[in-house]
Amino acid sequence: MAEVLVLVKPSDGKVTKSTLEALTIARGLGEPAAVVVGAPGTAAAVANKLGEYGATKVYAAEADDFDGYLVTPKVAALEKLVRQVQPAAVLIPSTQEGKEVAGRLAVRLDNGVLTDVVSLDADGIATQVAFAGSTIVRSKVSRGIPLVTVRPSSVTPTPAPATPSVEAVDIELDAGDKIAVISDRVTEAKGARPELTEASIVVSGGRGVGSADNFKLVEELADLLGGAVGASRAATDSGFYPHAFQVGQTGKTVSPQLYVATGISGAIQHRAGMQTSKTIVAVNKDAEAPIFELADFGVVGDLFKVVPQAAEEIRKRKA
């Protein structure tokens, strides 16, 4: 069975959910082989977790200076492995960095590339969601192997324990790979809430929340549920909440176990970023709001009355 290369980007020494999703898809295509690029010791720190989700091999492309460059070490490592092992496919998380890696790799290999793929069958035919989720597209590269970026929250990561072997990969960067260097890093301050795209519970607020101060209601409910906070484009454009927390076609895509939409009408732009959530609860005073077409449970009412009541009930149950 041919290998399926999966690019790994550890975050704070941990494997991201998007990588586990890619490994889950890879298992249906061949033998998942994780590719870890970074400083010495990076692969060893995540090998067990990668094996838990089906990686039978971990390729470690490590060097002291690899963290000092942008995406070029990852591109070089994948290029060498593709030429060396002739994999069935290459899967890359569809992040901003991942798309750049895929684009550069496609040029080096003279290979087709597909982005924001939600599934990939054994014949290399990919499924993509277009036009804010209103159209499903099935496509295939016309030249080369399936080289795809996997859209976040496309599948639910499922364990498939394996004991991976770790194999070192030696790569050399040419002068062109070293043109852009990282001169400084600033770590973004993080709170106690889970990261939005990784959270199993998300509570989002929309234009109906009314103001930045009123978003405290959304935050309170999210904290009581142990979830993350999201916002619609209307809310972020109005300055109610930072754009980094926007859920939607032009924001982040989430697929939690529970998605609570408060004061969100449910325009197609927003639905594109959360419609794959397992359970959707909507609170809106407009009984005709489109969000109710998508919701599993809907509450027609004033969020300023409903949300505090829900919060109080949660406190009672916790007590």
LUMMARGU-130893 format. One line per field, with one value per residue (C-alpha): residue number from 1; residue in one letter; chain; x, y, z. Coordinates in pm, 1 decimal, padded with zeros to 6 digits. Example, Ala and Ser with C-alpha at 12.3 -4.5 7.8 and 13.67 -1.06 7.14 Angstrom:
2
num 1_2
residu A_S
chaine A_A
X 01230.0_01367.0
Y -00450.0_-00106.0
Z 00780.0_00714.0
This chain:
319
num 1_2_3_4_5_6_7_8_9_10_11_12_13_14_15_16_17_18_19_20_21_22_23_24_25_26_27_28_29_30_31_32_33_34_35_36_37_38_39_40_41_42_43_44_45_46_47_48_49_50_51_52_53_54_55_56_57_58_59_60_61_62_63_64_65_66_67_68_69_70_71_72_73_74_75_76_77_78_79_80_81_82_83_84_85_86_87_88_89_90_91_92_93_94_95_96_97_98_99_100_101_102_103_104_105_106_107_108_109_110_111_112_113_114_115_116_117_118_119_120_121_122_123_124_125_126_127_128_129_130_131_132_133_134_135_136_137_138_139_140_141_142_143_144_145_146_147_148_149_150_151_152_153_154_155_156_157_158_159_160_161_162_163_164_165_166_167_168_169_170_171_172_173_174_175_176_177_178_179_180_181_182_183_184_185_186_187_188_189_190_191_192_193_194_195_196_197_198_199_200_201_202_203_204_205_206_207_208_209_210_211_212_213_214_215_216_217_218_219_220_221_222_223_224_225_226_227_228_229_230_231_232_233_234_235_236_237_238_239_240_241_242_243_244_245_246_247_248_249_250_251_252_253_254_255_256_257_258_259_260_261_262_263_264_265_266_267_268_269_270_271_272_273_274_275_276_277_278_279_280_281_282_283_284_285_286_287_288_289_290_291_292_293_294_295_296_297_298_299_300_301_302_303_304_305_306_307_308_309_310_311_312_313_314_315_316_317_318_319
residu M_A_E_V_L_V_L_V_K_P_S_D_G_K_V_T_K_S_T_L_E_A_L_T_I_A_R_G_L_G_E_P_A_A_V_V_V_G_A_P_G_T_A_A_A_V_A_N_K_L_G_E_Y_G_A_T_K_V_Y_A_A_E_A_D_D_F_D_G_Y_L_V_T_P_K_V_A_A_L_E_K_L_V_R_Q_V_Q_P_A_A_V_L_I_P_S_T_Q_E_G_K_E_V_A_G_R_L_A_V_R_L_D_N_G_V_L_T_D_V_V_S_L_D_A_D_G_I_A_T_Q_V_A_F_A_G_S_T_I_V_R_S_K_V_S_R_G_I_P_L_V_T_V_R_P_S_S_V_T_P_T_P_A_P_A_T_P_S_V_E_A_V_D_I_E_L_D_A_G_D_K_I_A_V_I_S_D_R_V_T_E_A_K_G_A_R_P_E_L_T_E_A_S_I_V_V_S_G_G_R_G_V_G_S_A_D_N_F_K_L_V_E_E_L_A_D_L_L_G_G_A_V_G_A_S_R_A_A_T_D_S_G_F_Y_P_H_A_F_Q_V_G_Q_T_G_K_T_V_S_P_Q_L_Y_V_A_T_G_I_S_G_A_I_Q_H_R_A_G_M_Q_T_S_K_T_I_V_A_V_N_K_D_A_E_A_P_I_F_E_L_A_D_F_G_V_V_G_D_L_F_K_V_V_P_Q_A_A_E_E_I_R_K_R_K_A
chaine A_A_A_A_A_A_A_A_A_A_A_A_A_A_A_A_A_A_A_A_A_A_A_A_A_A_A_A_A_A_A_A_A_A_A_A_A_A_A_A_A_A_A_A_A_A_A_A_A_A_A_A_A_A_A_A_A_A_A_A_A_A_A_A_A_A_A_A_A_A_A_A_A_A_A_A_A_A_A_A_A_A_A_A_A_A_A_A_A_A_A_A_A_A_A_A_A_A_A_A_A_A_A_A_A_A_A_A_A_A_A_A_A_A_A_A_A_A_A_A_A_A_A_A_A_A_A_A_A_A_A_A_A_A_A_A_A_A_A_A_A_A_A_A_A_A_A_A_A_A_A_A_A_A_A_A_A_A_A_A_A_A_A_A_A_A_A_A_A_A_A_A_A_A_A_A_A_A_A_A_A_A_A_A_A_A_A_A_A_A_A_A_A_A_A_A_A_A_A_A_A_A_A_A_A_A_A_A_A_A_A_A_A_A_A_A_A_A_A_A_A_A_A_A_A_A_A_A_A_A_A_A_A_A_A_A_A_A_A_A_A_A_A_A_A_A_A_A_A_A_A_A_A_A_A_A_A_A_A_A_A_A_A_A_A_A_A_A_A_A_A_A_A_A_A_A_A_A_A_A_A_A_A_A_A_A_A_A_A_A_A_A_A_A_A_A_A_A_A_A_A_A_A_A_A_A_A_A_A_A_A_A_A_A_A_A_A_A_A
X 00000.0_00139.7_00218.9_00014.4_00226.6_00069.6_00247.2_00253.1_00283.4_00310.9_00174.3_00336.2_00470.9_00128.0_-00037.2_-00318.1_-00669.1_-00624.7_-00332.8_-00539.7_-00816.3_-00568.5_-00440.9_-00799.8_-00857.6_-00517.9_-00609.1_-00869.2_-00609.3_-00306.5_-00057.3_-00037.5_00317.8_00358.9_00618.6_00757.6_00988.1_01158.5_01429.6_01589.7_01353.5_01032.5_00929.9_01005.0_00775.9_00472.3_00539.8_00316.1_00021.3_00064.5_00073.1_-00246.8_-00424.2_-00281.3_00063.2_00271.4_00584.3_00714.8_00962.4_01175.7_01334.7_01517.7_01798.1_01891.7_01819.2_01492.4_01279.6_01457.5_01296.8_00937.8_00788.1_01084.1_01215.4_00868.5_00850.6_01199.6_01120.9_00796.7_00959.2_01234.8_00991.7_00751.1_01034.9_01174.6_00869.4_00614.8_00322.0_-00043.2_-00120.8_00006.4_-00225.4_-00158.8_-00379.1_-00552.5_-00411.0_-00257.2_00086.3_-00035.6_-00173.5_00158.3_00345.4_00108.9_00143.0_00521.9_00535.8_00303.8_00536.3_00847.1_00679.9_00486.4_00183.3_-00182.2_-00310.4_-00654.6_-00733.0_-00995.2_-01080.0_-01332.8_-01287.5_-01073.5_-01160.3_-00926.3_-00933.4_-00797.9_-01130.0_-01169.3_-01484.5_-01482.7_-01747.2_-01800.4_-02015.1_-02052.4_-02157.9_-02433.6_-02245.9_-02052.7_-01766.7_-01588.2_-01250.0_-00923.5_-00574.8_-00503.2_-00127.1_00063.9_-00050.2_-00336.2_-00177.7_-00446.5_-00498.0_-00759.3_-01017.2_-01028.5_-01319.0_-01398.2_-01402.5_-01405.1_-01059.1_-01082.3_-00802.4_-00650.8_-00351.9_-00027.1_00337.2_00519.6_00881.3_01080.6_01301.7_01539.7_01526.4_01829.5_01752.8_01966.4_01828.1_01958.5_02023.5_01668.8_01523.0_01711.1_01611.4_01340.3_01434.0_01242.6_01407.5_01168.9_00872.8_00593.7_00376.1_00009.3_-00134.8_-00390.6_-00664.7_-00811.8_-01063.0_-00986.6_-00874.7_-01176.4_-01114.9_-01015.0_-01304.4_-01575.7_-01819.4_-01853.1_-02084.1_-02114.3_-02277.2_-02408.7_-02545.5_-02832.4_-02591.4_-02592.3_-02255.4_-01909.7_-02014.9_-02305.5_-02065.9_-01994.2_-02314.7_-02170.2_-01837.5_-02007.5_-02209.9_-01902.1_-01699.7_-01973.1_-01983.0_-01603.4_-01618.3_-01473.4_-01624.3_-01707.9_-01874.9_-02052.7_-01912.3_-02180.0_-02062.5_-01693.7_-01755.3_-01953.5_-01659.5_-01837.2_-01561.1_-01216.8_-01206.3_-00981.2_-01292.5_-01509.0_-01685.4_-01790.9_-01686.0_-01434.6_-01349.1_-01280.0_-01448.9_-01559.4_-01725.6_-01778.4_-02002.0_-02218.4_-02260.5_-02473.0_-02573.0_-02705.1_-02842.3_-02723.2_-02963.1_-02790.8_-02684.4_-02517.3_-02179.1_-02195.9_-02350.3_-02057.7_-01830.1_-02039.4_-02299.4_-02109.8_-02142.9_-02290.0_-02562.2_-02672.6_-02873.0_-03005.0_-03147.5_-03309.4_-03614.9_-03703.1_-03895.3_-03822.3_-03443.7_-03263.4_-03056.9_-03361.9_-03357.4_-03021.6_-03068.9_-03137.6_-03290.4_-03426.1_-03542.2_-03748.9_-03691.8_-03487.1_-03128.3_-03088.1_-03347.8_-03277.5_-02897.0_-02892.8_-03159.1_-02954.0_-02641.8_-02823.4_-02953.5_-02600.8_-02472.8_-02742.5_-02655.5_-02286.4_-02358.2
Y 00000.0_00337.9_00604.3_00921.6_01215.0_01445.5_01769.5_01837.9_02179.5_02140.4_02427.1_02479.4_02126.6_01976.0_01835.6_02055.5_01931.9_02006.7_01762.5_01490.1_01551.8_01510.3_01183.9_01058.8_01125.5_00976.4_00640.5_00592.0_00639.3_00443.6_00431.7_00772.7_00904.5_01225.8_01480.4_01695.1_01986.0_02192.7_02207.6_01887.0_01700.6_01832.7_01498.8_01297.8_01523.4_01452.3_01101.3_00923.8_01153.0_01109.2_00732.2_00748.4_00876.2_00627.2_00750.5_00442.5_00645.0_00985.0_01159.3_01400.7_01681.0_01865.4_02118.0_02398.4_02671.1_02540.6_02749.2_03056.9_03042.6_03069.5_02783.5_02678.3_02393.7_02233.5_02264.0_02116.9_01824.2_01738.5_01770.3_01526.6_01276.2_01288.6_01210.9_00945.3_00745.4_00822.5_00865.8_00811.6_01170.2_01467.0_01623.4_01964.4_02151.4_02436.9_02718.2_03034.1_02876.2_02540.0_02690.8_02862.0_02537.0_02357.0_02624.4_02626.8_02246.4_02225.6_02454.9_02251.8_01922.0_02056.7_01909.8_02007.3_02134.0_02147.3_02369.5_02362.3_01996.7_01839.4_01477.5_01271.3_00926.1_00643.1_00746.4_01090.7_01266.6_01553.1_01713.6_02089.8_02329.3_02641.6_02955.4_02968.3_02606.0_02623.8_02415.3_02089.8_02045.1_01719.9_01762.7_01587.4_01705.4_01652.3_01618.3_01447.5_01301.0_01436.9_01738.5_01888.8_02122.4_01992.8_02242.0_02272.5_02097.1_01884.8_01555.6_01442.2_01312.1_00946.7_00749.3_00443.6_00351.2_00259.6_00247.4_00476.0_00443.9_00767.4_00820.8_01114.4_01311.5_01515.5_01816.1_02102.2_02449.4_02636.4_03011.4_03084.6_02903.9_03133.4_03471.1_03536.8_03484.2_03524.0_03804.8_03820.3_03638.5_03782.8_03536.7_03626.6_03637.9_03361.5_03340.0_03038.2_02970.3_02704.8_02811.3_02881.6_02622.8_02356.6_02403.2_02140.3_02413.6_02756.8_03038.9_03314.8_03655.8_03859.3_04203.0_04138.1_04150.9_04525.1_04640.6_04539.9_04566.6_04329.2_04064.2_03994.3_03785.4_03571.8_03536.9_03441.4_03165.0_03036.6_03027.5_02840.2_02581.4_02564.1_02682.0_02939.1_03270.7_03347.0_03632.5_03695.7_03926.6_04184.5_04187.1_04219.4_04484.4_04680.5_04666.8_04449.7_04184.7_04138.7_04010.1_03723.4_03559.6_03589.3_03270.3_03249.4_03235.4_03518.2_03417.0_03086.3_02752.4_02564.6_02228.7_02185.5_01938.4_02232.6_02569.8_02835.9_03130.6_03434.2_03732.4_03591.7_03604.4_03320.7_03479.5_03236.3_03400.4_03294.4_02956.1_02860.0_02868.2_02669.6_02458.5_02132.6_02174.6_01861.8_02039.9_02397.3_02604.6_02943.5_03231.2_03510.7_03733.0_03706.1_03383.3_03409.4_03433.7_03195.6_03052.3_02854.5_02658.0_02519.5_02493.5_02169.3_02370.2_02720.9_02973.6_03267.0_03534.2_03823.7_03704.9_03947.9_03741.2_03395.7_03390.7_03502.6_03241.0_02972.0_03084.3_03068.9_02719.6_02601.7_02742.8_02554.2_02227.2_02277.4_02346.0
Z 00000.0_-00101.4_00153.2_00191.4_00305.7_00564.4_00652.0_01026.4_01185.1_01562.5_01769.8_02109.8_02089.6_02019.2_01709.2_01578.0_01507.2_01135.7_01120.8_01288.4_01035.4_00749.2_00901.9_00927.7_00557.2_00466.8_00618.9_00347.1_00074.2_00192.5_00477.1_00650.9_00679.3_00876.7_00770.4_01052.8_00971.2_01240.3_01501.4_01634.2_01866.9_01709.3_01559.6_01874.4_02077.4_01858.9_01724.0_01977.1_01905.7_01531.3_01580.8_01783.9_01472.3_01228.6_01120.0_01044.2_00977.3_01080.7_00852.2_01053.7_00854.4_01130.0_01153.3_01391.6_01137.8_00988.8_01225.0_01097.1_00753.0_00637.6_00436.6_00224.8_00446.7_00437.6_00059.9_00019.7_00250.7_00072.8_-00269.9_-00177.2_-00024.3_-00318.7_-00559.7_-00327.0_-00213.0_-00490.2_-00248.1_-00335.0_-00228.2_-00028.9_00228.1_00380.9_00632.0_00447.7_00656.1_00513.5_00541.1_00414.2_00094.0_00026.6_00081.6_-00157.0_-00423.5_-00410.6_-00409.9_-00711.3_-00908.7_-00818.9_-00911.3_-01213.0_-01037.3_-01009.4_-00673.4_-00510.7_-00213.1_00062.9_00002.7_00242.4_00131.7_-00103.4_-00236.2_-00330.6_-00696.6_-00613.2_-00671.6_-00426.2_-00291.8_-00243.6_-00116.4_-00326.9_-00321.3_00057.2_00081.8_-00179.8_-00438.9_-00410.1_-00658.4_-00739.4_-00902.5_-00976.9_-01067.8_-01437.5_-01387.9_-01109.5_-00780.0_-00565.6_-00396.5_-00174.5_00117.5_00362.5_00481.7_00863.8_01039.4_00732.3_00921.5_01281.6_01377.3_01479.2_01646.9_01480.9_01699.4_01527.4_01629.8_01388.6_01294.7_01283.1_00980.3_00940.8_00616.1_00513.8_00299.5_00178.2_00120.5_-00181.5_-00192.7_-00310.2_-00010.7_00225.1_00083.1_00344.2_00708.5_01032.8_01228.7_01523.3_01675.4_01887.6_02075.9_02081.3_02430.9_02480.4_02738.2_02910.2_02632.3_02369.9_02023.1_01802.9_01529.5_01783.3_02029.1_02077.3_02189.7_02027.7_02134.0_01874.2_01873.7_01584.2_01506.6_01747.4_02043.5_01987.9_02121.2_02233.6_02598.9_02541.9_02413.1_02779.4_02771.9_02492.1_02672.4_02998.5_02834.1_02649.8_02973.0_03158.0_02879.8_02851.7_02492.3_02256.7_02148.7_01786.7_01603.9_01276.2_01010.9_01094.5_01455.7_01371.2_01105.2_01363.8_01602.8_01858.6_01857.0_01695.5_01337.2_01448.2_01595.0_01284.9_01177.5_00815.4_00453.0_00497.6_00853.1_01023.1_00962.7_01273.3_01325.4_01700.2_01877.4_01987.4_01815.8_01986.2_01765.2_01951.9_01764.8_01431.6_01137.4_00952.5_00624.8_00383.8_00449.3_00814.8_00751.3_00527.6_00832.0_01081.7_00902.5_00965.8_01343.2_01501.5_01703.9_01634.8_01882.0_01769.2_01971.0_01771.3_01818.8_01448.3_01391.2_01016.5_01056.5_00814.8_01101.3_01215.9_00888.5_00994.0_01370.3_01556.3_01840.3_01803.4_02060.3_01936.0_02195.6_02326.8_02372.5_02663.5_02850.1_02710.9_02749.7_03117.8_03196.8_03023.6_03211.2_03543.5_03469.3_03385.4_03715.0_03906.5_03737.2_03802.8_04167.5
